[in-house]
Amino acid sequence: MRILLLAGAAAAALTYPSFAQTQSEADTSAAARDDIIVVTGTRREGRTALDSLAPVDVISGVALDSVVSDELMDSLAVLNPAFSIQRLPMADGAIFIRPARLRSLSPDQTLVLVNGKRRHRAALLGSRGAQSTDMAALPAFAVSRVEVLRDGASAQYGSDAIAGVINVILDETVGLRAFAQASQYYEGDGEEYQIGAQLGFELGDGGFATATLEHVTAERTSRSRQRPDAIAFEQATGIQVADPVQNWGQPEREVVRFAMNAAAPITDFVEGYSHATFTQGQGVSDFNWRNPAFTSAYGTSPLDPAYDLNAIFPAGFSPQFGSEDQDYEVVAGLRGDLGFGLSWDFSASRGRNEVDYFIYNTINASLGSQSPTSFSAGVLAQQETNFNLDFVYGWAVDAFAAPVNVAFGLEAREETYEIEAGDEASYAVGPLAVDGLPSGSNGFPGYSDLQEGSFSQDSYAGYVDLEAPVTERLTLAAALRFEDFSEFGSTTDYKLSGRYELTEALAVRATTSTGFRAPTPGQLQSERTSQGLDSTTLNLVTSGRFSPVGPVADIINARANGPEITALDAETSQNYSLGLTYQHASGFTLTADLYQIDVDDRFSTLGSFTLTDAERTQLAALGVPGGESITRVSFFQNQFDTRTRGLDLVASYGFDLGEGAVTLTGAYNYNETEVTGEAASGVFNDVSRTVFEQGLPQHNAVLSADYALGRYSVNARARYYGEWTDTDDSANVIYQDFGAEVFVDLGLRVELTENFAMRVGAENIFDTYPDESRRQANRGLIYSRNAPYDTDGGKYYLRLEANF
């Protein structure tokens, strides 16, 4: 990689042909904030980000390409300080479908659209039961721009839009373009190779079609030290163990992504359109190392004298956990104009996310010598079908400065959550369980035949959305939406917005709205057992999460004292924002927005309830897999209320410097969340409250400078992450405050010929690492697994681009 980069830099210095310049980072940064028409948060044509009634960030495809990661949400997190994402190594499925947050709210409180159409959720139920969209399934090379609406929008778009909306706009460019990129961390690991191509052509008279294909392979990273107990085991037994015995880092993975986007006129008044995406990938990661000295799976039983785990894994074992995932979405529709100012749009979509878990280099100890060492652990799937009928009418009102934009429509949606059982051996309770040998595939017990099933929910909605230019300076807007869900009932939400131009350069804007997030079928009905490692004792703990309306909930409700487990209801919100926009003739622009988001009845995992022997006997009698060894049970519940307050600042300034052009941009987000209420069960102890309120930085900022001169362009970017706090979840809680960090990225792009360009550079160019973590250090962890940034150090890259 170093040789490639040196050769690339030499080629850039020696290349001299002139080039018909394509759009540079500097060009698109300025355009994104000033002139691009936005379609998110408004149904009125002609709105730009600066004159919108609520804050909208526009991130160009060129800016996305400047970030090394192949995953779209990583690019958004680098470029937008209000958006954050974590790596979460050894966090089961969350290492592959990672949680992303807008304004530090729950991942499933941000609605994701593609070309303005609702995107389906992923099958994974993450932290606190969050079920969000897997944005990594979208090919970043197919994206023209991303619009981020930083405002509550449930009254406009329905469930999930409490924090805001992310609208991914696919490319419509005619022509052929391609890229190849290689990157590697300074440490010499994490090699990643990306290749992609996009073909766009004209379709019919005024139509277009584009097709994009990406392929990515990435190797693991490891920022680990040898576990102290592994060193002690090797010294005591003389058996050599791997160093380290487990890797904390990014998983090994391979993925193929495809996207199609098309539209073409059918008649003079009707246009057909469609877009589709398809992604298929696989990833593998380490789990915690099992020490033969005290792991219960190494026990023996007179029922199976042939069983000897020391003969299979004499040096212990670290289960290898992976997933094969498949994601697709197809959207098709017709739109047109009825000829008297009324336009219409009818669309249908089907999306599905499927995750097939597997685990190997492990054992189901309760099966003894009959156990395999690799297992299919089960399949999760989320499927959604949407129908939308939307109308927009320009209503001329003499008293107003321009026609009132009247939008109204209907929506019907069906979502289904499916669980398919894994291999029987992955969840079986074998005969050796009576002697204390753990059941299920060690590390990730498979989904059982009792847990599998298909759970559905239907919903229907109607809305009306008005936007009125009352005067040349004053615009007011109102939206109202009614939505009814088969599983919990109905909700009605509103939004009121206004914008007033104090001068031609300065304007104020404000919004107030209500919002909601409906519980999903997976949250309502699915159940799961899992294994973890106590950070103090290093003993395995088996836990179960069960349906709040199932028989296990009845067991807990039968206790004389304690909280009542109830059915889930929707999370609800009240949003407020107040902001200003400023645009100077010199090219300087500024937006500043204050916001407050009150969210009630937020989901949490209630528990864990420690079971008695009698209750474990009841679980076993119900046929719960591994019921005899489950230590704790928990349930998703509406448990607490929060208040989030913050400030967003976005500024840009473009000017000429010599024969080149400079664009300076800056974005800052201050975000503070406070738990304002909780259920009588007291779900938030001091540890939970600290993690929730202080587990992410309150201050984040991105500063960038782009300079374009002829065929050269340079991009420099500084990313600031403020202080945050992590804790250890063991019996002896450790609080650790992590200091602020600054990471600097630098890239040089050279247009080699009329059709070819090269980019070379590095992210975290100074190889900055955060504070080392005391949390779970006895497991070999160096940096916190919950860090809101990459903890793998500097990464350099070389990218070649072609455009025809």
N, C-alpha and C positions, 0 to 999 in steps of 0.2 A: 504493500500500500504506500509506503514512504517513497519507493522508487517511482510508482505511478504518479504520485503527487508532484514530485520534483520534475519528472518529465513533462507533466502537464503545465507546470509553471514556466518551464523553459519554452514550451511550444507557444504559450500565450505571449511571452516576451518577444519571440521571433516572428510572430505572425503579423503581416502588414496589409493584406488586401482590404479594400473598402467594403462596407456592408450596408445594405439598405436596412436601417435600424428598426428592430421590432420594439414593442412596447417594453420599456425598462421598469425596474422596481420604482424608480423615482417618478416616472410618468403615472404609473397606476396608483401609487400612494396618494398623490395629489387628487387624481380623478376620483378615487374611491370616496374621498371625503367631501368633494365639492359638487360633482356633476352627474354621478351615476344615479339613474332613476331606481328607486327602491320599490319593492312589491310586498314587503313584510310589514305588518302593522297598519297597513292602509289598503283599501280597495279602490282608491282613487288613482287614476293614471297621472304620471308626471311629477310625483313627489321625489325629491332628493333627500339624502340623509340629513342635510342641514335644515330643510324646511319641513321635515316630518314632525308630527305632534308628540312623538315619543323617541327616545334615543335609539338609533339604529347604527351599528358598525357595519361597514362594508369592507370585506377582506378579499382582495383579488386573487385569482388563480396564480398569477405570477408571484405574489407574496407567499402563497402556500408552498409553491415550488422551491422557495428559498430556504425552507426548513428541511433538515436532513431526514427526519422520520417519514416513513411511508404511510403512517396512520393519520387521518385527517384531524382527529381530536388533539394529537400532539402539536400539530401546526397551529391550531386555534389557541391552545394553551400558551404557546410561545409568543403569539402575536397579540393576544387579547388578555389583559391582566384580570378581567372579571371572570375569566374561564379557567378552571383548574382541573388537573387530572393526576392520578397517582399510579405507581407501578404495582404495589402490593404483592411482592414475591411470596410464594408459599401460602396463597390465600385461596386455594381451590380454584373454582372457575373464574374468580375475579382477576386472576393474572392474565387471562386471555380476553375476557370481556370486561374492560376496565371502567370504573365509575368516573364520569366527568361531571363537573358541577359548574353552574352559572351562579355567580354571587353567593357561592358557598352553600347553596341550598341542595336538597337531595337530587341525585342524578335523574330521577324520574319526575322531577318538578320542572323540567325544561322540555318543551315540545320540539321535536325535530321534524322538519318538512323537507321534501325534495321537490323542487320546481313548484312549491306552494302546496303540495299534497302531503297529508299526514304520513309519516314513516312508521312502520311497525316496530314494536318493542323486541328486545332480545329475550331469549328463554331463561337467562340467568336471573335468579333472585339474589341480589347482592346484600351489602350491609344494610341492616334494619329493614330488609325485605324489598329494597329498591329494585324496580324492574324498568330499565331504561333502554333506549335505542342503542344498538351497537354501531357507533359511527365509524369504527374501523372497517366495517364491511363496504364502505363507500370508497371507490377509487379516487384518490385526490387528483390524479392527472386528468380526470374527466370533469373537474369542477371549474366553472367560469368564475364564480365568486361565491362567498358565503355572507349572508346578511344575518346579523345577530341583533335581534330586538331585545333590548334590556328593559323590559317592562311587562307586567302582568297582562295576559291576553286571552284568558279563558272565555271572556264574553265574545271574542272574535273567532277563536279556533277550538274551544272546548277544553276537555280535560288535559292536564299535565302542564299547562302554560303559566304556572304560578310564578316562576322566576323569569320566564321570557320564552322566546322562540328562536331557534336556529334554522334558517332556511338555506338549503344547499341548492344553488342554481347550476345546472349542468351546462356544459359548453355547447355552443351551436356553430363553432367556427368551421368553415369549409376549407379543406386542404388536408395535408398529411403532416403530422409532427410526431416525434418520438424522442425518447431519452434513455440513457443508461447511467446508472449511478452505483458507485462502490463507496463504502464507508467502513470505518473501524475505530474503536476506542483507542486512546493512547496506551492503555494497558495491554493492547494486542489481542483483545477478544471482541466478541460482538460483531464479527464481520457481517455486513449486510449488503446484498446485491439486489438492485431494483432495475427493472426494465419495463418499458411501457410504450405504447403507440396509440395514436388516435387518428382515425380517418373520418373526414367530414365531406359531404358532397351535397349538391343541390338536389332537391326532390320536387318534381313537378314544377309548377309555375309559382315561384316564391317560397317553396318549402325547403327543408333541410333534413339531413339525417347524419348523426355522428355515432361512431362506435369506438369504444376505448377498452384496451386490455392492458392489465398490469400483472407482473409476476415478481414476487419477493421471496427471498430466502434470507434467514437471519440465524446466526449462531448464538449460543448462550453467552451471558456474562456472569461473572462471579466476583463479588466483593465480600469475601468470607475469610475468616480465620479458623484454624482447627479448633474443634470443640474441646474444652478441657477434659470432659469425660472420655472422649475418644483417645486423647493422649494417655490418660490413666489406664484405659482398657488395654491399649497396645503395650504399655510398660508392664502391666500385671500378667498378661497372657503371652506376650511375644508374637501375637498375631498382627501382621501389618494391615493397617486400615488406610483407606484413601485419605489424601490430604488436600482439601478439606473433605470431610465425610458427606457434607451437603453444601450446595451452592445457593447463596442468596443473590439473586439477580434476575435478569430478563430471560424468558424461556427461549428455547430453540423453536423456530416456526417456519412454515412455508405457506404462502397464500397466493391464490390467483383471483383477480377481481376483473369484472367486466361491467360496462355500462353502455346503454344505448339511449339516444335522445332524438326524437323526430317530430316534425310537424309539417303538414302540407294542406293546401286548400282543396276542398272537395267540390264546392260550388263557389259562386261569387260571395256567398254569405255564410258559408260553413267551412270550418277548418277542423281537420282531425289531428290529434297529437297523441304521443305515447312516450313513455320512458321506462326503462327496465334496468335492473342491476342484478348481478349474480356474483356471489363470492363463495369460494371453497378454500378451506385452510386446515392446517394441523399444527399443533404445538405440543411441546413436552417440557416439563419442569420437575425439579427435585421436590421431594417432601422431606420432612424431618427424619434424621438418621435414627434407626432403632438400635439401641445399645444392647448387645447380648447379655450384659451383666445384670440388667434389671428390667428388660422388656418382657411383659407377660407372655408374649407369643413364643418365647423360648422355653416355656414350661414343658413339662412332660405329663403323660397320663398313662396309667396302667391299661386303659382301654385300647391304646395304640402304641405298643412298644417300639414300632418301627419309626415313629415320628421323632425326628431329631433335627430341629431347625439349625443347629450348629453345623450340621453336615451340609446344609444348603447355603446358608449365609454365615460362615464362620466369623467374618469380620463385621457383622451387623449388616443392615441394609437400609438404603434410602429409597423408598418407593418412587417410581417414576410415573408422574401423573400427567395425563394429556387429554386433549380433546380434538375431535374432528368436527369442524363446524361447516354448516352450509346455510347461506342466506340468499334469498331472492325476493324481488319485488317487481311487479308488473303493473303499470298504470296506463290506462287508455281512456280517451275522452273525445268529445266533440264540443266545439264552441263556435259562437257566431253572433251576429247582430240581426235583430228583428226589424231594423230599419227606422224606428222612431225613438232612438236613444236608449233602447233596452238591449243589453247584451246578455248572453247566457253561456253557461259552461256546465256540461254534464260529464262526470267521470266515474270510473270504477277502478278499484285497485285490489290486488291481492298480494300480501307479503307474508313471508315465513322465515323464521330463524330456528335452526335446529342444531343442537349440540350433542354429540355422541362422546361420552366420557369413557376413557380406558385407563387402566393402571397396570403396571408390570413391575417386576423386581420386588414382589411382595408376596403375602401369604394369607390364606384364611386359616388361622391356626386351629380353629374349632373343628376343621375337617381333617386335621392331622396329616398323615402321609398321603391321603387322597386329594389334597388340595393342589390346584394348579398354582403357578407363580405369576400368571398374567390373567387379566379379567376385562371383560366389557362391563362397565359399571352402570350403563343405562343411557337413555336418550331423553333430552328435554326439548320441547318445541313450543314456539309461540306463533300462532297464525292469526292474521287479521284480514278482514274483508271490509272495504269501505265503498259507499256510494254517496256521491255529492251532486247536488243540483244547485247552482249558484246563479244569481241574477244581479246585474248592476244597471242602474237607471240614472240618467242625468236629468234632474227635475229643475226646470227653469223657474226661479222665483224672482219676481221683479224687484223685491226689496233687497235681495242679496247681490253681492258683487259678481258672483258666478253661479252656475247651476249647483244645486245640492246633489251630492253623490249619495244615492240610495242603493244599498246592497242588501240582499236578503237571500235566504236559501234554506235547504234541508240537508240533513246528513243521516245516514244509517250505517251502523258498524256492528260487525260480529267479531269477537275475538275468542280464540280457543287456546287453552293451555293443555299440553299433552305430556304425560310421563310414560315412558316405555321401560319396562324392567330390564335390568342387566342380566348377565349370566347368573344362573341360580347359585353358583359357587361364590359369587361376589356378595351375596347377602345372606347366604344360608347360615343357620345356627346348627353347627355340626355336633356330633356326639361328644366331642371333647370339651364342649362348653361347660359341662357339669363340673369339670376339674379346673375351671377358671381360665381356660384358653379363649381368647377373644374371637368373636365371630365376625364374618364379613371380611372383604378384602381390606387388609390392614392399611390404614391411611385414608381410604375413601370407600366406605361400604357401599355396595351397589344399591340402586333403587330396586325395591322388591315388587313382586307381583301384587302385593296388597297396596302398594303406594301408586302403582300405575293407574292411569285413567285419563279421561278427556273431560275438561271442565270449560264451560262456555259462558259468555255473557253477551247480551245484545244491548244496543243503545240507539236512541233516536234523538235528533236534535233539530231545532229550528232557530234561526237568528235573523236579526235586522241590524244594519250598521249604517249610520247616517254621518255624513261629513259636510258641513255647511260653511262656505266662505262668506261670513256675515258681512264683512267689509273688506276692503283691500288689505287691511292689516290684521283683522281678527278672523280666525277659523275655529269653529267649535265642532266637536264630534261626539257621538253617543252610540253605544252598541248594547244590545240585549240578546241573551241566548238562553233558551230553555233546553235542558237535556234530561232524558229519562233512561235509567239503567235497570235492567231486569233483576240485578242481584241486590241493589240497595235502595233504589228509588230515584227521585228526580231532584234537580237543582236548577235555579235560575240565577244568572250572573249578569252584571252590567259593567260598563266602562264609560267614563266621561273624560273627554280630553279637550284641551284648548291651547291655542298658540296666538300670541299677539306680537306684532312687529313694532317695537318701540321706535326704531329708526330703520333705514334700509339695511344697516349692518347688524343690528342687535335685536334679538327677539327673546321672549320668555315663553315657556311651555309648561304645562302641568297635566297630570292625569290622576284619576282615582278609579279603582276598579275592584271588583271581587273576583275570586277565582276558586278553582277546586281541582283535586286530583282523585279520580275514582279508583277504588281498589280493583285490582286485576283478578281474573280467575285463578291465576297461580298463587297470588297472595291469599285468596279466600279459601282455597281448597287443598293446595299441595302440601306434602309432608316430606320430612327428610331427617335422616340420622347421619351423624358425622363424628369423626374422631379428632381430638386435638391433644396437644402436649402441655402439661402443666409446667410453666416456666421455672418453678421452684423445685419440684420433685422430679421433673422429667418423666412422670408417669403418664400413660395414655388415659384420656378421659373421653367417654362416649356420651354424646348428647343427642337429643332428639328435638326437632321443631315440628309441631303438629297443628292441624287445622283448628281454629278457634271454635268451630261448631261440630267437632268430632268427639268420639268417645273418650279420648285422652283428656280433653278439656273437662269432660264430666267428672273424671277421677279427681282432678285438681279442685273443681268446684265443690266436690263432696267434702273437702276439708272443713273443719269447724271454723277456722280462722284463715283469712287470706283474701286476696282480690278475686273478683269474679271474672272469668274469661267470657268475653262477649263477641258477637259477630262484628266484623269490620264495617266502618262507615267511611265516607269520603273525607279527605283532608280539605280544609277550606282556607281561603286567604283574603286579606284586605290589603291592597297595594296603593301607595301614594308616591308621586314623584313630582319634583319641581326643578326646572332647569332653564338654562339660557344658551343661546347660540350666538356666535359672533363671527362675522366674516369681513375682513378688511380688503380693500382694493389691492393691497400689496401682495396678497396671496396667503395671509395668515388667517387661520380659522381656529375657533375654540368652541367646545361644548362642555358644559358643566351641569351635572344632574345629581340632585339629592334624592334619596329614595328611602322608603320604609315599607317593609313587607311583614305583616303579621300573619302567621300560619297557625291554625288551630287543628287539634286532633291529629297531629302528625304520627306516622307509624313508628313503632319501635318493636324490638323483640323483647317481650315481657318474660322475665325469668332471670336466671335459670332456677327452676324449682327442683331442689334436691329431693330425690325420691326415697321413700322408705322401702324396706324389703317387701312389705305387703303390697305396695303400689307397683313394684317391679313384677311381682307375681301376677298382678292384674294385667299389666302390659303383655306379659307372656301369654296369658290366657286369651287376650284379644288377638293374638297372632302377630303382634308388632315385631318386626325383624330385630333381633338383638335385644329384645325387651328385657331379658334377664340381666344384661350388663349395662343398661342405660343408667347413667348417674344423674343426669339432669334433663329436664324437658322445658321447652319454651314455646311461645306463641306470638304471632304478629297481633298487635293491638294498637288502637288509637290511644296514645299515651301522654303526649305532651304538646305544649304550645310554645312558639318562639316568636321573637321580634328581631328582624334583620334591618339594620340601618347602614347607610353607606353613601359614598360620593364617587362618581365617575367623572374624570377629566380626560378629554381627548383634544389634542392640539396638533396642527400641522402648519408648516411654512415652507413654501417653495420659492426659490430664487435662482438667478443665474450667477455662476461663479466662473469668471474667465469665459472660455468657450464651452463650458459644461453647465449642467443643471444640478442643483442640490435640493433635496427634499428632507426636511427634518420633521419627525413625527414623535409624539409622546402620548402615552396613555397611562393613567393612574387610577387605581381602584382602592378605596378604603371600604372595608366591609366588617361589620361587627354583628354577631348573632348572640342573642341572650335567650335562655330558657325562661319563659315567663309564667308557665304553669305546667302542672303535671298531674297525672292520675293519682288517686289515693294510694295506689300500690307503691308509689315512690320509686318509679323506674330510674330516676336520675339520682344516684348517689354522687359523692364528691368526684369519684373517678370518672363516671360517665359524663357528668356536667363539664369537667375540665376538658375531656377529649372533644366533646361536642362544641363547646364555646371557644376553645383555644387550639384545636387540632389542626387548623389551617391558618396561614398568615392573614392578618388583618390589612396589611399594606402590601400592594403589588404594583409594579410599574414596568413599562417597557419604553425604552428610548431607542430610536433608530435614526441613522443618517444614511441617505443614499446619494451617491454622486455618479452622474453619467456624463461621459466625455467620449463622443464618437462611438467607437466600437467597444469601449471599456465601461464597465460600471462596477462600483464598489458598494457593498452594503455592510454597515457596522451596526450592531445591535447590543444593547445592554439590558439584561433582565434582572429586576430586583424583586426579591422575596423577603418579606418581613419576618419577624420572630414568630415562633409557634411552639406549642407544647405537646409532648408525647408522654405516655405513661406505660407502665408495665402492668399487665392484668393478672399478675400472680398475687399470692396472699400478702406479700410485703410490697406494697405499691411504690414504684419509683417514679417520681415526676422529673422530667427533664425539659428544660427550656433550650430551644435551639435558636441560635443567633441568626440575624439577617444574612442573606447571601446575594452576591452579584455574579452573574455569569455573562461573559462577553462572547459574542459570535462575530465572525468576520468572513466575508466571502468576496471573491473577485470573479466577475463574469466577463468573458472575452468573446466577441463575435468573430469567429475565425474566418468565415467566408459568408457569402450571401445566405447560405442555407444551414450553416453549422456554427454552434457556439459551445463554449466550455465554461463551467463554473468550478472553482476550486476554493476550499476554505475549511473552516473548523467551527464547531459549536463548543462553547466553553473553552475558548482558545487558550486560556491560562491554566487549564486543568485544575479547576477549583473543586474541592470536596467540602461538604458540610461538616459540622461537628460530628464526631463519632458518637454512637448511641450506646448507652448502658442497658437499654431495653433488650432483654433476651440475649445479652452478650454471651451467656453460657451456651447458646446454640450456634455460636460462630458468627453472629451478626455483627457487622461493623457499622453500617449506617442504618438509620431507622427505616423500617419497611413501609412506614406511613408517610414518608417525605413527599411534599407536594412538588417535587422536581426530580430530575434524573440524578442519581447518586453514583453514576458509573464513571464520572470524570470527563475529560475532553474527548472529542470525536472529530476526526477529519474526514473529508470526503472529496470525491471527484465526480463531476456530473458532465456528461456530454449530451447535447441537444441538437436535434435536427428539425427543420421546418421547411416544408415545400408548399 
